[in-house]
């Protein structure tokens, strides 16, 4: 079972990678800005991950990954920040390619954004002593505030495509957190989160995924506006 985490990463990226060369999608043309987006995402999330692992806010089950670590993180955890953003961005652009009207109006996007900001702010205020909750929701608040004011068109699309992304997210992250297997691949110190789970998945993980993918897309859009037009 030591290959489980590695296999989850490879399975997540395999189909998106193969279909990147589809003649209608030509997703491979997005690789350069996507690499920039993934790099920026890793620069934010890897130090966060290393710190949280060091202080046992979360950790990894040795039974489910190869005994290869970089800065105390399993190799598979590093691969996670490549494979998952790649797969999610592929899904985002593919959905928009085949369903171009798959978006909210700007008015609805603004309303939803400010509802989320108020909700997340309340969660942070009442749970400021829980590190995963505090940092996770605080980052999401900052990202939503920036995007709704600077890149609202992206949010009109992303709110909808992210709902579709949640389907494979619940499968992959469900396995990582203990669904369908004897023990979890990733364990959490529940005193540092809300201790509210969807199946076996801490609610914070869905917001974590939201921020991770949104940052990647923001970098891509910044690059696109300068010198690149996708599809």
C-alpha positions in Angstrom: 0.0 0.0 0.0 3.0 2.3 0.1 2.3 3.2 -3.5 -1.3 4.4 -2.8 -0.5 8.2 -2.6 1.7 8.0 -5.7 -1.0 6.2 -7.6 -3.7 8.7 -6.6 -1.4 11.5 -8.0 -0.7 9.7 -11.2 -4.4 8.7 -11.8 -5.4 12.3 -11.2 -3.2 13.7 -13.9 -3.2 10.8 -16.4 -6.4 11.5 -18.2 -6.0 15.3 -18.2 -2.5 14.9 -19.6 -3.5 12.5 -22.3 -6.4 14.7 -23.4 -4.2 17.8 -23.3 -3.3 16.9 -27.0 -7.0 16.7 -28.1 -7.2 18.6 -31.4 -10.2 20.6 -30.1 -8.7 21.5 -26.7 -5.0 21.9 -27.4 -4.5 22.3 -23.7 -0.7 21.7 -24.2 -0.6 25.3 -25.4 -1.4 26.4 -21.9 1.5 24.6 -20.4 3.8 27.6 -20.0 1.5 29.8 -18.0 0.2 26.7 -16.2 3.8 26.0 -15.1 4.1 29.5 -13.8 0.7 29.1 -11.9 1.8 25.8 -10.4 5.1 27.3 -9.3 3.5 30.3 -7.6 1.0 27.9 -5.9 3.8 25.7 -4.6 5.7 28.7 -3.3 2.7 29.5 -1.1 1.5 26.1 -0.2 4.7 24.1 0.3 6.1 26.3 3.1 2.6 26.2 4.7 2.6 22.4 4.3 6.1 22.0 5.8 5.2 24.2 8.8 2.0 22.4 9.5 3.7 19.1 9.3 6.5 20.2 11.6 4.0 21.3 14.3 1.8 18.2 13.8 -1.3 20.2 12.6 -1.4 17.4 10.0 0.8 14.6 9.1 1.3 11.5 6.8 0.8 7.8 7.4 4.1 6.0 6.5 2.2 3.0 5.3 0.9 4.8 2.2 3.8 6.6 0.7 7.4 5.8 -0.5 10.0 6.5 2.1 11.3 9.6 0.2 11.0 13.0 1.8 12.1 16.5 0.9 12.0 19.0 3.8 10.1 16.4 5.8 7.3 16.2 3.1 6.7 12.9 1.2 7.7 13.1 -2.4 4.0 12.4 -3.2 3.0 15.5 -1.4 5.2 17.6 -3.6 3.7 15.8 -6.6 0.2 16.6 -5.3 0.8 20.3 -5.9 1.6 19.5 -9.6 -0.9 16.8 -10.4 -4.0 18.3 -8.8 -3.7 21.9 -10.1 -3.0 20.5 -13.5 -6.0 18.3 -13.4 -8.3 21.0 -12.0 -7.1 23.7 -14.5 -7.6 21.2 -17.3 -11.2 20.6 -16.1 -11.8 24.3 -15.8 -10.8 25.1 -19.4 -12.4 21.9 -20.8 -15.7 22.7 -19.3 -15.6 26.3 -20.6 -14.6 25.0 -24.0 -17.6 22.7 -24.3 -20.0 24.7 -22.2 -19.1 28.4 -22.8 -22.3 29.6 -21.1 -21.3 27.7 -17.9 -21.0 30.8 -15.7 -22.8 33.1 -13.4 -23.8 36.7 -14.1 -21.4 39.3 -12.6 -24.2 40.5 -10.3 -24.7 37.0 -8.8 -21.0 36.5 -8.6 -20.6 39.7 -6.5 -23.5 38.6 -4.2 -22.0 35.2 -3.7 -18.5 36.6 -3.2 -19.6 38.9 -0.4 -21.7 36.2 1.2 -18.6 34.0 1.3 -16.4 36.8 2.6 -18.9 37.5 5.4 -19.2 33.8 6.2 -15.5 33.1 6.1 -14.8 36.2 8.2 -17.2 35.0 10.9 -15.5 31.6 10.9 -12.1 33.2 11.3 -13.3 35.5 14.1 -14.8 32.7 16.1 -12.0 30.2 15.4 -8.9 32.4 15.4 -7.1 30.0 17.7 -7.3 27.1 15.2 -4.4 27.4 12.8 -5.7 25.4 9.8 -9.1 27.2 10.0 -7.5 30.6 10.5 -4.9 30.5 7.7 -7.1 28.6 5.3 -10.2 30.8 5.5 -8.1 34.0 5.7 -6.3 33.2 2.5 -9.7 32.5 0.8 -11.1 35.9 1.9 -8.1 37.7 0.5 -8.3 35.8 -2.8 -12.1 36.4 -3.2 -11.7 40.1 -2.4 -9.0 40.5 -4.9 -10.6 38.5 -7.7 -14.1 39.9 -7.3 -12.6 43.4 -7.8 -9.8 42.7 -10.3 -10.8 39.5 -12.1 -14.5 39.1 -11.7 -14.9 37.4 -15.1 -12.7 34.5 -13.8 -15.0 34.2 -10.7 -18.1 34.1 -12.8 -16.7 30.9 -14.4 -14.7 29.4 -11.5 -17.6 29.3 -9.1 -19.4 27.0 -11.5 -16.5 24.9 -12.6 -15.3 24.4 -9.1 -18.6 22.7 -8.2 -17.8 20.1 -10.9 -14.2 19.8 -9.6 -15.6 18.9 -6.2 -16.8 15.5 -7.6 -13.2 14.1 -8.3 -12.0 16.1 -5.2 -14.3 14.2 -2.9 -13.1 10.9 -4.4 -9.3 11.6 -4.2 -9.4 13.6 -1.0 -11.8 11.1 0.5 -9.3 8.3 0.0 -6.5 10.5 1.4 -8.5 11.2 4.5 -9.6 7.6 5.1 -12.6 6.8 3.0 -12.5 3.3 1.5 -9.2 2.3 3.2 -8.3 1.1 6.6 -6.4 4.2 7.8 -6.0 7.7 6.4 -3.1 8.7 4.2 -3.2 12.2 5.7 -4.2 12.7 9.3 -5.3 15.9 11.0 -5.1 17.4 14.5 -8.7 18.2 15.0 -7.9 20.8 17.7 -6.6 23.0 14.8 -9.6 22.8 12.6 -13.4 23.0 12.9 -13.6 19.2 13.3 -16.5 19.2 10.8 -16.1 16.7 8.1 -17.9 15.8 4.8 -17.6 12.1 5.0 -13.9 11.8 6.1 -12.9 15.2 4.6 -12.3 18.2 6.9 -14.4 21.1 5.6 -11.2 23.2 5.4 -9.9 21.0 2.7 -12.5 22.1 0.2 -11.6 25.8 0.9 -7.9 24.8 0.6 -8.6 23.3 -2.8 -10.6 26.4 -3.9 -7.7 28.7 -3.0 -5.1 26.4 -4.6 -6.8 26.3 -7.9 -7.9 29.9 -7.9 -4.3 31.1 -7.4 -3.1 28.9 -10.3 -5.8 30.4 -12.5 -5.1 34.0 -11.5 -1.5 33.5 -12.5 -2.5 32.0 -15.8 -5.0 34.9 -16.5 -2.3 37.5 -15.7 0.0 35.8 -18.2 -2.8 35.5 -20.8 -3.6 39.2 -20.6 0.0 40.0 -21.5 1.0 37.6 -24.2 -1.2 34.5 -24.5 -4.6 33.5 -25.7 -5.8 30.1 -24.7 -7.8 28.0 -27.2 
